[in-house]
Structure formats: C-alpha cells, structure tokens
C-alpha cells in the first residue's frame, strides 16, 4: 500500500486531508510541529521541528511514496518581521527544496505542493480568468516565495526524477476557517450592516472538501506527474451574494447597504486597509478546466453546499 506523508497536518486543510485519507483507508503519516496535536485518528504521526533548509525529514520519510506538502509560512496581514520576504523564503523556498531533495533521496516517487493563486497575481479584470498558461506575477512576499518554491521543485524534479505536482488554490473556506472569512462570519452573526450591496464583482473560492479531494487525486493519478493545476469550486460568486448565502445559512440574513465603490476604495486607503477592501470589491476568477479535463475531476461539493457546510456548522 502507498504510504503518504502530509506536512502541516494540524492545520485547517491538513487536518481535513488526514481525516479524509484515513476515511478512504489509505496509509497516512501526519507531520506536526506541536506535540499536543500528535493524536490524529487513523494516522501515524511524527513531530517535526521548524521548517527550513536544515530540517531533518529522515524519520518522517521512511517508507513514504508520496508527500503532500502543506506546511508553510502563511500570508500574514500585519507582518512585523524585519524582512518578511527573507522569512518567507527561509520556510517556503529553502524549507520546501530541502524536503524535496531529502524525499528524492529516500525514494519518494511524488511530491504534491500546495502553492497559491497569488503566484498568478492578485486580481483579474472581469474579462479574463487566471489559468496555468499565465506568466506568473506574484506581487507580495508570500506570493513571491510560493513561486520561487515552485521553481525550486522543478529544479529538483529535473535533477532527481521526483514527480512534482503543483496545486494553486484561491481562498479556502470551510467549517473552522480562520482569518478574514471567519471575521466575515462574525460580522454577519452580529447583524452589523455592511455597505457592499452595490459591489458587482466575481471571485473564485474553494471549499476545503473540494481542495482535499483534488489533492488526493493529484497524489494518485498517473497523469498528474509534472503538472500545475489551478483549482476552485468551479462557480464564481459576487461579494454581496457570498454574504447573502452565508447569512441565510447562519439564520442571520445579511444587512447590505448601497455605497459607491469609489467611496469604499477611498475609505480603505485612508484606514490602511486597501488590500482588504480590494479583496471585497475586486475580481479574482480562476479557470479550473485543466484539472477537470486531464484528471477527470469534478468538485464533489457545489459552492452553495460548501457555504452551507461552513456557515451552518456550529
């Protein structure tokens, strides 16, 4: 039986991935940093120290055929590091390349790398969509580090024969989600009016159950070797409709008020929250056709189902 190693196994996506692998009765080893999280049902666990160019993955890789690499220094809204890019590179680039080289030496066949749509860029224009054919255009330290990690993995693959599969998701949501999406749910629960009724955008998201399904397929499908895939729910949604569907699922209908987008943009700049406001107002659309065609993938959950499972879960 193929043994899989999941890094970042205690995180939002990693915990869901390990649970689904165990449910499918696959042999999975979960790599965790926190010893308090070493009990994952159906999974063997191994503790790993901080991830960088010198991390020893020897015990974790023993007997492993496939690695799904989720562990990363994630995008931080208020980064206080003296050099954010250097910190992202230490973990996301050097740490990833180190893991890949040790994996190749240990006889691992395939490494699935969870990258980010930020490699493509920050936004689309309402006409075109992001695809695997785009010239990469990362615009912040996190996105740059993810792109550089992809390049490092391609070098390792060329030098060692390790099969590399790169997956670039957009915003991942689901029960237990944190960050801006969780904040949105709190605002809706409190019934706070939001001046977003006039927003006319479209954004691609991915429900955690869909991402997990895509990752398992990328780990096991022969045709995935050497490929890069953009993944999403396959259905785009505007910010007002997102809020309405979430509010209805929670039993707290969204209270949306009209407001000119130019005024919202100005308010974002004046309050130092231009990036957050742009994510509410702007377009970010993904074409997930490649993985659907090449791997015969269909997201198992629709976007409305994913939103219901997210907001309707206590």
N, C-alpha and C positions, 0 to 999 in steps of 0.2 A: 504494500500500500504506500502511496506517495505521502510523505510527511511534509507539512507546510509549516514554515516559521512566520508568525505575524509579529512585526515590531510595532510598538505603540499600542499594544493590546489592551491597555486600560483606558484608552481614550474613547471619545464619543463613537467614532467609526470603528476603531479596533475592537472594542468590546462587543459591538453588534456583529462584526465579522467573525470573531471567535465563536460566538453563540450559534451563528448560522452554520459554520463549518462543523461544529460539534453536532448540530441537529442533523446534518447530512451524513453523519458518521464518518467524517474524514479525520485523518490523523493530524492534529494541530498542536504546535508548541507555541505558547504565548510568551513573548519577551516583554518584560515590565521593568520599570525603574524603581517602583515603590514596592517594598517587601510586604506592605499591608494589603496589596492587591494580588497576592500570589495565588489566590484560590479562585480559579475560573472553571466553572462546571464543564466537564468533558474535555478539558485541555491540560496538557502538561505545561508547566510554567518554568521560566528561568529568569533570574534577575540580571539586568544589565545596568552598568553604571552610565554616567553621562555619555552622550554620543559625540564623538569627534574622530580625528584621524588616528587616534591611538586606542580606541575601544577594542577590547578582545572579545570577538564573537565566537571563539572556538567551541565552547560547550553548547552554545545555542544552535550552531550549525551542524553539529554531529548528526549524521543520518538524514539530513534535510535535502529534499529535492527541489522545493520551490520556496522562495521568500516573497512575502508581500510586505513591502516597506512603507509603513505609515508614520513612523516616529519622525518628528521634525521639530525645529523651532518654528512656531507658527506665527502668522501675521499678528502683530501687536499694534493696537490703536495708539497707545501713548508709550513709545519705546524710550527708555531712559538710558540705554547703552551709549557709551561714548562714540562707538562706531557700530550702528545697527547692521550695516552690510557685512562687516567683519564677523559679527556674531552669527548672522545667518549663514555665512559661508563656512564657518567652523563646524556647524552641526549639519546643515543641509547639503553642503557640497563635499567638504572633506570627509564628514561622517558617512555620507552615502557611498562615496567612492571606496572608502576603507571597507565598508560592509560588502560591497560588490566584489572587491578583489579577494577578500577572505572567503566569500561564498564560492567563487570560481575555484579557488584552491581546494576547498572542501568537497568539491564535486557537485555542487548545486547546479541544477540544469537551467532554472529560470528565476528571474527576479522581476516582480511586478512593482513598479514605482508609482506611488500616488503623488503626482505633481499638482499643478494648479492651472486654472484657466487664466490666471494672471500672467502666465508665460505668453499668451496671445496678446494681452493688453488689458486695459481697464474698462473699455466700453466699446460697443458697436454704435452704428449711426442710425438704426431704424430701418435700414435698407439691406445691408449685407449682414451675414452672420459669421461668427468665428468658425473656422474649420482647421483641420490638420494641415492644410496647404498654406496657411498664413505664414508670412515671415514673422518670427517671434518678436514681440515688442513689450517686454516686461518694463514696468515703469516705477516700481518701488523696490527696496532692498529684498523683500520677501520674494517677489516675482523674479528678480534677477537671480537670486540664489537657487530657485527651483529650476530655472532654465539652465544655469551652469551645472546643476546636478544632473540634468538630463544629458548634457554634453559629456560629462564625465562618465556616465553609464554607457554611452555609445562608444567611448574610447575603450572601456573595459571589455565590452562585448566584442569589439574588433580584435582586441589583443588576446582574449581568452576563450571565445566561443560561448560565453554565458549568454543565454537568451534574455533579452531585456524587453519588457512591455511597459510603456508609459501611459498613464491614465491621468487626464486633466479634467477634474470636476469643477463646477461652479460652486456657489453656496450650497452646503449640505445641511439639510434640516431633518428633524425627526424628534420623537419624544426624548427629552433630556438635553436638547440642543442648548448651547450657551451663546454668549456674545450678543450681537445686535438682534438676532432673531428672537432670542429669549427676552430681550428688552422690549421688543415689539409685542410679544405675548403679554408681558406685564402691563404695558400701556393699555392694551385692549381690555384686559381684565379689570382695570381701574376705571374704564369708561371715559378716559381722557379724550377730548375732541382733537382731531388731527387735521391740519389744513392741506389735505392731499387729494381732495375729491377731483381737482382739475388735472391731475397728473395723467398723461397719456403715453405711457411707455410700455415696453415689453422686456421681461427678464427670464432667463432660463435658470432653473434650480434643479437640484436632485435630492430626492428623498433617500435617506440613509439605507433603506431596504433595497432600493434600486442600485445604489452605488455598491453595496455589498455583493449583490448578485452579479454585477458587471465585473467586479474584482475577481470573484471566484471563476467566472468564465475566462477571464484573461489569464488566470493562473493555470488553466487546464486545457484550453482549446489549442490544438496544434497550430492553427493559422495565426494566432496572436503573436507568435515569436517575432521580435524585432519591430513591432508596430507601435504607433502612438494613437491613442483614441481620446476624443472628446466625448464626455458622457453627460447626459441630462435626462430629465423626466420625459423629454420629447414634446412637452407642451409648455408654451411660454405664458406668462401672466403679467398683468399690469400691477403696480403697487396698490392702487385702490381695490382691485379685485382680490389681491392677495389678502389684504386686511379684512375685506368683507367675508371671504371664505373662512379665514381663521376666526374672526369674531363669531360667525354663525356656529362654527364647530364648538366654540367655547361657551355658547349661550350668552355672549356679551356682544351684541351687534356693534360693528364699528361705527363710530360717530365721526363722519368725514365732512369737512367744510371746504368750500371752494376758495382757492387762493392762487393768484398768478404765479407761475413757476419762476419768473424772473425775480419776484419778491422773495421766494423761498431760497433761491440761489444766493441772493444778496445777504439774507439772514444767515445762511451757512458760512459765508465768508467772514461776516462781522463777528460771529461767535466762535470762529476757529474750527467749525465742523463742516467745512466744504466737502470733504471726501464722503462723510456720512450722508449728507444731503444729496450728493450726486448719485449715490447708490439707490436712493429712494426715487430720484427723478429720471435717471438716465436709462439707456438701453444696454442690455448685455444679453445677446442671443447667440445660441450655440447650435450648430448643425451636428447632430449625433448620428448622422446617416452611415458613417463608415463602419462603426462597430455593429450597427444593425445589419448592414449588408454582409460584412466579412465574417462575422461570428454568429449571424442569425439571432441577434439579441433583441428581445422585446422587454422593456422595463416591466417588471411584474406588478408594479403599483402605478396607477394613474396619479396625476398631480392632485386632483381632489381627494383621492384616497389617502395620499401621503399627508396632506394638510389636515385631514380629519384625524388620522392616527397621531399626528403631532399635537394638535390643539385639543383634541377630545380625550387625551390621556392625562389623568391627574398627575 
